[in-house]
Amino acid sequence: MKLILIRHGDADDKVEGTPLTKKGLEQAKKLAKELRKQKFDKIYSSTLLRAKQTCEEYTKDYTEDERLKEVYRVLIGGPDKEGTSPGREEIDQKNADEIFEELINSKEKKILVFAHANIIRYFVKKIQVLNNENLWQDMIIDNCSMTIIEKNKDELLVREINNNNHFEGDYNIEYIEE
């Protein structure tokens, strides 16, 4: 079984709903072109707009799942954020663990997931048995990058982290917003 985790494209957190920016849409289009070279048995997306927009550059045929939303950064060694709702850490961990187990134990052979950096870091941490010592800052998960997890029998392997080769050297091009 292969699980391909995609982080959403560049998004504007100053706009309600945090939609993709022009740069994010371009990233998503390049990613979609690369993904069309493969076939997937099942496709999931977080319910957050930026993940859905990234997914929809590839396909409109996907399943939304709230458990794929961004997880609270303290789960991967990030600092507490003032104003965070009480119990968020426990709720996010429960949801992330639940969807992770469902995905890796799925009967599907190849699953594509559009999500967020922190939940991708959290999944990698679970497999690599990494401590929380600052994965929030130290594990780079770029916009529209691919992280690949494989399951062979009962063994889980992280095959790739933060693969963005589909950008052909122009990943950091700055886009001027019009």
Beta strands, then each sheet from edge to edge (+ up, - down):
strand 1: 2-7
strand 2: 42-45
strand 3: 63-64
strand 4: 110-115
strand 5: 146-152
strand 6: 155-163
sheet 1: 3+ 2+ 4+ 1+ 5- 6+
end
